[in-house]
Amino acid sequence: MSTNTSSGNLDASATAAGGSKPPQELTSILSQVQHLQSDRERLLKELEDAKAKMDRLQEGKREEMKKVLDTVIAKWLADSVKSDDARQQFTEGMERLVKDTRAESGIWTVACEASQLHATKLEEIERLRLENETLKAAGAGSFRDESSRKRGREESQPNPNDFWAGFDLDVSAARL
């Protein structure tokens, strides 16, 4: 009974305060709630679309990182780290970075730069090796004896009217 009396008191106080305003206010509040609910659903849909787009972008980056890990970094590890256990642990950690697409990680950056430097140095060593072999093959006979290393002197006679050319020839002959 007290419930009826208290709801009756609320109705009486609402009518005394403003008449029929509580139902209009209630309608206004309900429309605002409905508008907020539709905004919420729209924003959730936009969030899902953004997450899907982000996943597609990250998938491309993830594939790129996986390719670098499997080629450049794996070669560097094989050439640089002798312990199979250490290589395995490092590879597992790098795979976690790839899985999480954490390309901005300092560990990823250092590993990429170190492995790239290693690859560059290997290419330079190979280029120098080939250049050395080429030089050895090309020079293998042309400078072997002393006569091939000396320049031949021109035995031409200077112009009789050119005093300095004759003088130079006389001085160089005197040195011999």
Backbone as ProteinMPNN parsed JSONL, in Angstrom:
{"seq_chain_A": "MSTNTSSGNLDASATAAGGSKPPQELTSILSQVQHLQSDRERLLKELEDAKAKMDRLQEGKREEMKKVLDTVIAKWLADSVKSDDARQQFTEGMERLVKDTRAESGIWTVACEASQLHATKLEEIERLRLENETLKAAGAGSFRDESSRKRGREESQPNPNDFWAGFDLDVSAARL", "coords_chain_A": {"N_chain_A": [[0.806, -1.188, 0.0], [1.925, 1.18, 0.692], [3.521, 1.61, -1.48], [1.749, 2.281, -3.504], [0.82, 4.671, -2.464], [3.115, 6.195, -2.408], [3.738, 6.373, -5.152], [1.481, 7.626, -5.95], [1.792, 10.037, -4.675], [4.003, 11.037, -6.066], [2.902, 11.41, -8.584], [1.029, 13.319, -7.972], [2.662, 15.396, -7.076], [4.098, 15.905, -9.404], [2.087, 16.816, -11.101], [1.337, 19.058, -9.758], [3.635, 20.598, -9.88], [4.158, 21.099, -12.637], [2.235, 20.264, -14.316], [1.653, 18.603, -17.214], [4.297, 18.305, -17.972], [6.289, 16.368, -17.118], [5.803, 13.967, -18.732], [6.545, 15.0, -21.312], [9.168, 15.759, -20.898], [10.159, 13.262, -20.329], [9.761, 12.025, -22.792], [11.492, 13.554, -24.325], [13.932, 12.919, -23.113], [13.99, 10.171, -23.627], [14.145, 10.239, -26.422], [16.645, 11.424, -26.712], [18.234, 9.443, -25.544], [17.741, 7.398, -27.344], [18.865, 8.555, -29.642], [21.529, 8.75, -28.782], [22.049, 6.038, -28.523], [21.899, 5.19, -31.192], [24.026, 6.667, -32.229], [26.106, 5.46, -30.807], [26.004, 2.841, -31.841], [26.674, 3.396, -34.509], [29.244, 4.441, -34.186], [30.529, 2.197, -33.105], [30.404, 0.503, -35.309], [32.009, 1.964, -37.108], [34.396, 1.775, -35.701], [34.883, -1.005, -35.841], [35.219, -1.219, -38.62], [37.515, 0.356, -38.927], [39.326, -1.147, -37.415], [39.389, -3.477, -38.967], [40.504, -2.467, -41.315], [42.983, -1.644, -40.318], [44.011, -4.126, -39.563], [44.329, -5.295, -42.1], [46.285, -3.598, -43.173], [48.337, -4.045, -41.333], [48.767, -6.712, -41.819], [50.024, -6.732, -44.307], [52.403, -5.41, -43.619], [53.311, -7.2, -41.73], [53.819, -9.462, -43.321], [55.91, -8.458, -44.863], [57.836, -8.017, -42.871], [58.193, -10.661, -42.032], [59.32, -11.761, -44.305], [61.786, -10.384, -44.387], [62.856, -11.333, -41.994], [63.079, -14.083, -42.563], [64.922, -14.133, -44.635], [67.178, -12.075, -44.783], [67.85, -11.568, -42.021], [67.943, -14.186, -41.016], [70.105, -15.277, -42.47], [72.177, -13.668, -41.542], [72.155, -14.424, -38.825], [72.823, -17.145, -39.061], [75.42, -16.94, -40.058], [76.694, -15.47, -38.06], [76.094, -16.25, -35.374], [77.006, -18.912, -33.441], [75.902, -20.715, -31.634], [73.275, -22.942, -31.514], [71.097, -22.914, -29.779], [70.997, -20.24, -28.882], [70.516, -18.964, -31.317], [67.988, -20.033, -31.893], [66.421, -19.05, -29.751], [66.63, -16.291, -30.221], [65.427, -16.127, -32.745], [62.809, -16.959, -32.124], [62.002, -14.838, -30.463], [62.125, -12.736, -32.324], [60.174, -13.594, -34.097], [57.915, -13.257, -32.51], [57.874, -10.476, -32.418], [57.343, -9.981, -35.104], [54.834, -11.164, -35.313], [53.332, -9.473, -33.686], [53.587, -7.223, -35.145], [55.575, -5.215, -34.69], [57.372, -3.149, -35.834], [58.611, -0.843, -35.117], [60.11, -1.379, -32.958], [63.08, -1.317, -31.016], [64.773, -3.516, -30.931], [64.068, -4.915, -33.25], [64.827, -2.998, -35.153], [67.637, -2.781, -34.727], [68.432, -5.421, -35.301], [67.691, -5.609, -38.001], [69.286, -3.596, -39.18], [71.871, -4.484, -38.513], [71.936, -6.973, -39.792], [71.603, -6.152, -42.417], [73.907, -4.621, -42.799], [75.771, -6.653, -42.553], [75.113, -8.182, -44.845], [75.753, -6.3, -46.82], [78.516, -6.03, -46.419], [79.338, -8.643, -47.052], [78.701, -8.679, -49.78], [80.492, -6.712, -50.669], [82.943, -7.904, -50.062], [82.83, -10.114, -51.771], [82.794, -8.775, -54.246], [85.319, -7.554, -54.185], [86.914, -9.845, -54.112], [86.385, -10.977, -56.639], [87.378, -8.898, -58.229], [90.075, -8.991, -57.501], [90.793, -11.536, -58.474], [90.419, -11.05, -61.2], [92.359, -9.065, -61.656], [94.67, -10.539, -61.045], [94.597, -12.461, -63.061], [94.755, -10.861, -65.367], [97.164, -9.524, -65.077], [99.059, -11.47, -65.091], [101.256, -11.947, -66.768], [102.139, -9.796, -68.003], [103.796, -8.139, -66.472], [105.814, -9.67, -65.568], [108.564, -10.025, -66.243], [111.554, -7.955, -66.045], [112.085, -6.26, -68.202], [109.609, -5.783, -69.36], [108.469, -4.089, -67.568], [109.774, -1.674, -67.773], [109.815, 1.501, -69.318], [110.065, 2.163, -72.714], [112.557, 4.152, -74.336], [112.277, 6.929, -76.43], [113.893, 7.092, -79.447], [114.072, 9.143, -81.155], [115.289, 11.848, -83.09], [115.796, 15.171, -82.01], [114.315, 18.207, -83.136], [116.454, 20.105, -85.124], [116.401, 22.862, -84.893], [115.359, 23.365, -82.44], [116.512, 24.312, -79.551], [116.182, 23.64, -76.778], [115.092, 21.089, -76.722], [117.173, 19.572, -77.767], [119.107, 20.121, -75.861], [117.985, 18.929, -73.575], [118.076, 16.244, -74.344], [120.859, 15.891, -74.52], [121.628, 16.313, -71.854], [120.269, 14.266, -70.488], [121.507, 12.083, -71.68], [124.037, 12.378, -70.714], [123.707, 11.73, -68.078], [123.46, 9.025, -68.051]], "CA_chain_A": [[0.0, 0.0, 0.0], [2.771, 2.357, 0.725], [4.008, 1.817, -2.83], [0.716, 3.032, -4.215], [0.743, 6.023, -1.926], [4.271, 6.971, -2.822], [3.622, 6.693, -6.572], [0.413, 8.618, -6.041], [2.376, 11.313, -4.256], [4.842, 11.516, -7.165], [2.019, 11.905, -9.637], [0.412, 14.547, -7.491], [3.665, 16.458, -7.052], [4.436, 16.224, -10.785], [0.996, 17.625, -11.659], [1.335, 20.35, -9.094], [4.815, 21.35, -10.294], [4.142, 21.596, -13.987], [1.168, 19.673, -15.103], [1.985, 17.494, -18.104], [5.7, 18.41, -18.373], [7.087, 15.159, -16.965], [5.771, 13.076, -19.899], [7.294, 15.604, -22.415], [10.571, 15.615, -20.546], [10.464, 11.845, -20.482], [9.835, 11.778, -24.232], [12.727, 14.19, -24.773], [15.041, 12.103, -22.605], [13.973, 8.915, -24.382], [14.636, 10.493, -27.783], [18.082, 11.63, -26.595], [18.818, 8.131, -25.31], [17.66, 6.682, -28.618], [19.857, 9.181, -30.515], [22.83, 8.318, -28.287], [22.182, 4.615, -28.841], [22.204, 5.064, -32.625], [25.398, 7.161, -32.379], [26.966, 4.414, -30.266], [26.045, 1.746, -32.816], [27.399, 3.896, -35.676], [30.657, 4.525, -33.81], [31.037, 0.831, -32.998], [30.574, 0.022, -36.69], [33.202, 2.645, -37.629], [35.541, 1.192, -35.007], [35.112, -2.318, -36.437], [35.774, -0.99, -39.96], [38.885, 0.84, -38.757], [40.131, -2.287, -36.972], [39.576, -4.364, -40.111], [41.465, -1.804, -42.204], [44.272, -1.705, -39.638], [44.476, -5.509, -39.665], [44.804, -5.506, -43.477], [47.555, -2.887, -43.302], [49.324, -4.74, -40.517], [49.065, -7.994, -42.458], [51.046, -6.451, -45.313], [53.646, -5.113, -42.903], [53.711, -8.462, -41.091], [54.407, -10.298, -44.372], [57.195, -7.837, -45.2], [58.745, -8.305, -41.764], [58.466, -12.099, -42.06], [60.251, -11.983, -45.42], [63.102, -9.9, -43.939], [63.32, -12.267, -40.966], [63.428, -15.368, -43.16], [66.024, -14.035, -45.594], [68.361, -11.297, -44.384], [68.204, -11.784, -40.606], [68.296, -15.599, -40.847], [71.468, -15.442, -43.007], [73.069, -13.013, -40.581], [72.235, -15.284, -37.639], [73.552, -18.365, -39.4], [76.83, -16.605, -40.222], [77.263, -14.771, -36.908], [75.866, -16.887, -34.066], [77.361, -20.336, -33.551], [75.072, -21.516, -30.729], [71.934, -23.22, -32.045], [70.126, -22.505, -28.776], [70.897, -18.772, -28.922], [69.834, -18.627, -32.578], [66.579, -20.412, -31.766], [65.777, -18.09, -28.848], [66.544, -14.998, -30.918], [64.43, -16.27, -33.812], [61.483, -16.983, -31.496], [61.701, -13.468, -30.05], [61.872, -11.943, -33.526], [58.869, -14.023, -34.628], [56.89, -12.588, -31.698], [57.808, -9.09, -32.902], [56.661, -10.014, -36.407], [53.425, -11.476, -35.059], [52.708, -8.269, -33.126], [53.874, -6.149, -36.108], [56.257, -4.157, -33.936], [58.514, -2.734, -36.652], [59.259, 0.309, -34.475], [60.876, -1.887, -31.825], [64.517, -1.124, -31.112], [65.395, -4.808, -31.22], [63.841, -5.171, -34.68], [65.631, -2.038, -35.913], [69.04, -3.16, -34.623], [68.635, -6.677, -36.025], [67.606, -5.321, -39.446], [70.457, -2.832, -39.605], [73.062, -5.333, -38.403], [71.906, -7.989, -40.846], [71.796, -5.456, -43.693], [75.337, -4.3, -42.858], [76.441, -7.932, -42.815], [74.894, -8.508, -46.261], [76.521, -5.336, -47.613], [79.931, -6.391, -46.301], [79.543, -9.865, -47.832], [78.708, -8.285, -51.194], [81.733, -5.986, -50.919], [84.02, -8.905, -50.046], [82.716, -10.885, -53.017], [83.203, -7.888, -55.34], [86.771, -7.42, -54.095], [87.493, -11.139, -54.48], [86.314, -11.079, -58.097], [88.306, -7.897, -58.776], [91.409, -9.52, -57.259], [91.011, -12.616, -59.439], [90.546, -10.437, -62.521], [93.673, -8.431, -61.728], [95.692, -11.585, -61.086], [94.562, -13.082, -64.382], [95.171, -9.893, -66.382], [98.553, -9.129, -64.88], [99.878, -12.659, -64.902], [102.338, -12.135, -67.71], [102.551, -8.527, -68.56], [104.827, -7.496, -65.665], [106.598, -10.722, -64.957], [110.0, -9.775, -66.383], [111.945, -6.564, -65.82], [112.026, -5.472, -69.429], [108.235, -5.373, -69.629], [108.079, -3.04, -66.625], [110.443, -0.422, -68.105], [109.302, 2.214, -70.474], [111.055, 2.325, -73.772], [112.886, 5.553, -74.644], [112.151, 7.277, -77.838], [115.195, 7.364, -80.036], [113.91, 10.11, -82.246], [116.175, 13.008, -83.033], [115.048, 16.41, -81.825], [114.348, 19.192, -84.213], [117.73, 20.806, -84.988], [116.168, 24.273, -84.573], [114.836, 23.462, -81.069], [117.661, 24.266, -78.662], [115.88, 23.015, -75.49], [114.92, 19.645, -76.905], [118.519, 19.018, -77.916], [119.77, 20.265, -74.561], [117.421, 17.899, -72.704], [118.616, 14.973, -74.794], [122.268, 15.863, -74.16], [121.752, 16.203, -70.397], [119.851, 12.922, -70.074], [122.519, 11.13, -72.141], [125.196, 12.53, -69.842], [123.391, 11.049, -66.808], [123.597, 7.57, -68.22]], "C_chain_A": [[0.851, 1.253, 0.0], [3.356, 2.629, -0.658], [2.998, 2.609, -3.627], [0.671, 4.463, -3.739], [1.939, 6.838, -2.381], [4.21, 7.286, -4.304], [2.507, 7.693, -6.79], [0.932, 9.978, -5.647], [3.255, 11.898, -5.362], [3.992, 12.087, -8.278], [1.403, 13.228, -9.226], [1.423, 15.683, -7.482], [4.069, 16.849, -8.464], [3.364, 17.095, -11.395], [0.994, 18.991, -11.02], [2.501, 21.199, -9.577], [4.69, 21.864, -11.714], [3.082, 20.964, -14.833], [1.678, 18.507, -15.91], [3.436, 17.529, -18.585], [6.494, 17.116, -18.169], [6.961, 14.204, -18.153], [6.547, 13.675, -21.091], [8.792, 15.503, -22.142], [11.018, 14.172, -20.709], [10.606, 11.487, -21.956], [11.13, 12.36, -24.791], [13.946, 13.374, -24.341], [15.12, 10.791, -23.369], [14.495, 9.123, -25.808], [16.152, 10.74, -27.764], [18.808, 10.298, -26.392], [18.836, 7.323, -26.601], [18.704, 7.222, -29.604], [21.271, 8.767, -30.094], [23.094, 6.846, -28.612], [22.527, 4.427, -30.322], [23.624, 5.585, -32.917], [26.398, 6.102, -31.909], [27.112, 3.273, -31.269], [26.827, 2.156, -34.06], [28.898, 3.946, -35.379], [31.286, 3.139, -33.65], [31.29, 0.229, -34.377], [31.819, 0.653, -37.32], [34.469, 2.078, -36.995], [35.886, -0.18, -35.587], [35.72, -2.183, -37.827], [37.23, -0.54, -39.869], [39.813, -0.296, -38.312], [40.399, -3.236, -38.123], [40.602, -3.775, -41.085], [42.872, -1.879, -41.611], [44.85, -3.118, -39.722], [45.009, -5.809, -41.062], [46.15, -4.82, -43.688], [48.657, -3.596, -42.526], [49.701, -6.082, -41.142], [50.13, -7.813, -43.532], [52.396, -6.194, -44.68], [54.2, -6.385, -42.262], [54.389, -9.38, -42.115], [55.784, -9.775, -44.772], [58.235, -8.147, -44.125], [59.141, -9.78, -41.76], [59.472, -12.429, -43.159], [61.664, -11.546, -45.028], [63.684, -10.865, -42.903], [63.818, -13.562, -41.592], [64.629, -15.293, -44.101], [67.243, -13.366, -44.974], [68.786, -11.62, -42.953], [68.616, -13.233, -40.37], [69.718, -15.871, -41.353], [72.488, -14.854, -42.035], [73.246, -13.885, -39.342], [73.061, -16.526, -37.919], [75.051, -18.096, -39.51], [77.472, -16.097, -38.931], [77.166, -15.522, -35.588], [76.089, -18.393, -34.207], [76.455, -21.232, -32.709], [73.665, -21.685, -31.314], [70.853, -22.751, -31.084], [69.913, -20.988, -28.802], [70.185, -18.322, -30.193], [68.343, -18.9, -32.482], [65.828, -19.421, -30.872], [65.6, -16.736, -29.525], [65.465, -15.044, -32.0], [63.014, -16.275, -33.243], [61.073, -15.588, -31.051], [61.372, -12.585, -31.246], [60.525, -12.325, -34.15], [57.722, -13.42, -33.821], [56.744, -11.131, -32.121], [57.075, -9.017, -34.237], [55.17, -10.246, -36.202], [52.677, -10.251, -34.546], [52.894, -7.054, -34.025], [54.497, -4.956, -35.395], [57.536, -3.75, -34.659], [59.258, -1.564, -36.012], [60.097, -0.109, -33.272], [62.368, -1.683, -32.063], [65.244, -2.413, -31.463], [65.263, -5.135, -32.701], [64.744, -4.269, -35.515], [67.105, -2.438, -35.899], [69.315, -4.437, -35.416], [68.605, -6.447, -37.539], [68.854, -4.594, -39.927], [71.73, -3.678, -39.547], [73.085, -6.38, -39.517], [72.104, -7.358, -42.224], [73.263, -5.08, -43.868], [76.149, -5.554, -43.174], [76.314, -8.307, -44.289], [75.702, -7.583, -47.165], [78.007, -5.681, -47.588], [80.243, -7.665, -47.081], [79.589, -9.556, -49.329], [80.007, -7.579, -51.554], [82.92, -6.95, -50.962], [84.001, -9.72, -51.336], [83.169, -10.049, -54.217], [84.721, -7.74, -55.351], [87.48, -8.722, -54.474], [87.514, -11.301, -55.993], [87.281, -10.103, -58.768], [89.746, -8.378, -58.619], [91.732, -10.632, -58.258], [91.206, -12.062, -60.845], [91.911, -9.792, -62.686], [94.798, -9.461, -61.792], [95.749, -12.215, -62.47], [95.077, -12.124, -65.457], [96.646, -9.567, -66.265], [99.506, -10.301, -64.813], [100.97, -12.803, -65.946], [102.884, -10.807, -68.159], [103.642, -7.839, -67.74], [105.768, -8.507, -65.029], [108.106, -10.467, -65.086], [110.299, -8.276, -66.335], [111.813, -5.707, -67.072], [110.603, -5.018, -69.757], [107.767, -4.264, -68.688], [108.723, -1.695, -66.947], [109.801, 0.205, -69.332], [110.428, 2.356, -71.497], [111.302, 3.8, -74.04], [112.742, 5.769, -76.125], [113.526, 7.653, -78.359], [115.088, 8.354, -81.184], [114.844, 11.288, -82.021], [115.351, 14.268, -82.866], [115.204, 17.305, -83.061], [115.639, 19.994, -84.068], [117.566, 22.275, -84.643], [115.653, 24.461, -83.147], [115.989, 23.24, -80.1], [117.369, 23.451, -77.403], [115.678, 21.511, -75.621], [116.281, 18.973, -77.039], [119.274, 19.053, -76.603], [119.303, 19.17, -73.599], [117.989, 16.533, -73.071], [120.086, 14.829, -74.399], [122.447, 15.642, -72.661], [121.364, 14.788, -69.944], [120.848, 11.885, -70.546], [123.742, 11.193, -71.243], [124.965, 11.829, -68.513], [123.599, 9.552, -66.919], [125.031, 7.22, -68.189]], "O_chain_A": [[0.512, 2.257, -0.628], [3.659, 3.78, -0.974], [3.371, 3.526, -4.359], [0.498, 5.378, -4.544], [1.811, 8.02, -2.701], [4.6, 8.386, -4.696], [2.571, 8.515, -7.705], [0.54, 10.983, -6.241], [3.259, 13.111, -5.576], [4.32, 13.126, -8.851], [1.272, 14.144, -10.037], [1.088, 16.813, -7.84], [4.359, 18.02, -8.708], [3.679, 18.025, -12.137], [0.679, 19.984, -11.676], [2.363, 22.418, -9.674], [5.094, 22.997, -11.975], [3.091, 21.168, -16.047], [2.101, 17.504, -15.335], [3.767, 16.826, -19.54], [7.328, 16.8, -19.018], [7.985, 13.654, -18.56], [7.166, 12.91, -21.831], [9.581, 15.201, -23.038], [12.125, 13.901, -21.173], [11.494, 10.716, -22.32], [11.788, 11.74, -25.627], [14.875, 13.171, -25.123], [16.213, 10.348, -23.722], [15.208, 8.271, -26.336], [16.863, 10.323, -28.679], [19.858, 10.055, -26.987], [19.819, 6.651, -26.913], [19.349, 6.451, -30.314], [22.112, 8.468, -30.943], [24.218, 6.462, -28.933], [23.362, 3.588, -30.659], [24.337, 5.018, -33.745], [27.423, 5.883, -32.556], [28.22, 2.795, -31.514], [27.57, 1.345, -34.612], [29.719, 3.548, -36.206], [32.443, 2.934, -34.018], [32.279, -0.475, -34.581], [32.595, -0.033, -37.986], [35.489, 1.919, -37.665], [37.06, -0.482, -35.801], [36.627, -2.935, -38.185], [38.076, -0.997, -40.637], [40.948, -0.394, -38.778], [41.509, -3.751, -38.254], [41.456, -4.489, -41.611], [43.837, -2.148, -42.326], [46.052, -3.283, -39.93], [46.02, -6.496, -41.206], [47.051, -5.388, -44.306], [49.78, -3.73, -43.012], [50.838, -6.532, -41.003], [51.034, -8.639, -43.659], [53.416, -6.7, -45.148], [55.41, -6.613, -42.257], [55.409, -10.001, -41.816], [56.711, -10.554, -44.993], [59.374, -8.496, -44.435], [60.301, -10.109, -41.512], [60.36, -13.262, -42.976], [62.631, -12.256, -45.304], [64.875, -11.174, -42.94], [64.862, -14.083, -41.199], [65.287, -16.307, -44.334], [68.233, -14.033, -44.673], [69.955, -11.914, -42.704], [69.544, -13.489, -39.603], [70.458, -16.624, -40.721], [73.519, -15.461, -41.747], [74.366, -14.063, -38.863], [73.902, -16.915, -37.108], [75.863, -18.928, -39.102], [78.673, -16.278, -38.731], [78.076, -15.433, -34.763], [75.427, -19.056, -35.005], [76.264, -22.4, -33.048], [72.962, -20.708, -31.572], [69.814, -22.248, -31.511], [68.778, -20.515, -28.75], [69.353, -17.415, -30.159], [67.528, -18.096, -32.934], [64.72, -19.002, -31.207], [64.545, -16.111, -29.415], [64.685, -14.103, -32.146], [62.115, -15.663, -33.819], [59.923, -15.192, -31.239], [60.445, -11.777, -31.189], [59.819, -11.464, -34.674], [56.671, -13.105, -34.379], [55.633, -10.606, -32.179], [56.284, -8.103, -34.471], [54.342, -9.6, -36.843], [51.529, -10.015, -34.923], [52.411, -5.969, -33.704], [54.004, -3.832, -35.488], [58.641, -3.975, -34.166], [60.42, -1.323, -36.338], [60.728, 0.735, -32.636], [62.856, -1.856, -33.18], [66.222, -2.396, -32.211], [66.221, -5.578, -33.334], [65.357, -4.727, -36.48], [67.755, -2.434, -36.944], [70.319, -4.525, -36.123], [69.406, -7.028, -38.271], [69.416, -4.941, -40.966], [72.572, -3.592, -40.44], [74.131, -6.639, -40.112], [72.71, -7.97, -43.102], [73.807, -5.205, -44.965], [77.095, -5.514, -43.961], [77.297, -8.705, -44.914], [76.272, -8.028, -48.161], [78.678, -5.628, -48.618], [81.299, -7.761, -47.705], [80.417, -10.105, -50.056], [80.567, -7.817, -52.624], [83.8, -6.815, -51.811], [85.052, -9.981, -51.922], [83.852, -10.56, -55.105], [85.341, -7.795, -56.413], [88.542, -8.688, -55.096], [88.523, -11.708, -56.567], [87.927, -10.445, -59.758], [90.557, -8.186, -59.525], [92.825, -10.661, -58.823], [92.055, -12.544, -61.595], [92.554, -9.944, -63.724], [95.773, -9.269, -62.518], [96.833, -12.474, -62.992], [95.776, -12.556, -66.374], [97.309, -9.354, -67.28], [100.68, -10.11, -64.497], [101.595, -13.863, -65.942], [104.009, -10.733, -68.653], [104.362, -7.006, -68.291], [106.442, -8.2, -64.045], [108.846, -10.676, -64.124], [109.419, -7.443, -66.555], [111.458, -4.532, -66.98], [110.42, -3.968, -70.372], [106.786, -3.577, -68.974], [108.267, -0.668, -66.445], [109.321, -0.475, -70.239], [111.578, 2.633, -71.159], [110.377, 4.61, -73.981], [113.046, 4.904, -76.946], [114.23, 8.457, -77.749], [115.935, 8.38, -82.077], [115.138, 11.66, -80.885], [114.314, 14.42, -83.512], [116.107, 17.145, -83.882], [115.903, 20.522, -82.988], [118.509, 22.889, -84.143], [115.521, 25.595, -82.687], [116.391, 22.103, -79.858], [118.206, 22.65, -76.987], [116.053, 20.75, -74.728], [116.501, 17.904, -76.469], [119.999, 18.115, -76.272], [120.111, 18.561, -72.898], [118.343, 15.752, -72.188], [120.509, 13.749, -73.986], [123.314, 14.874, -72.244], [122.049, 14.187, -69.117], [121.028, 10.875, -69.865], [124.412, 10.183, -71.03], [125.92, 11.379, -67.88], [123.893, 8.897, -65.919], [125.383, 6.046, -68.313]]}, "name": "protein", "num_of_chains": 1, "seq": "MSTNTSSGNLDASATAAGGSKPPQELTSILSQVQHLQSDRERLLKELEDAKAKMDRLQEGKREEMKKVLDTVIAKWLADSVKSDDARQQFTEGMERLVKDTRAESGIWTVACEASQLHATKLEEIERLRLENETLKAAGAGSFRDESSRKRGREESQPNPNDFWAGFDLDVSAARL"}
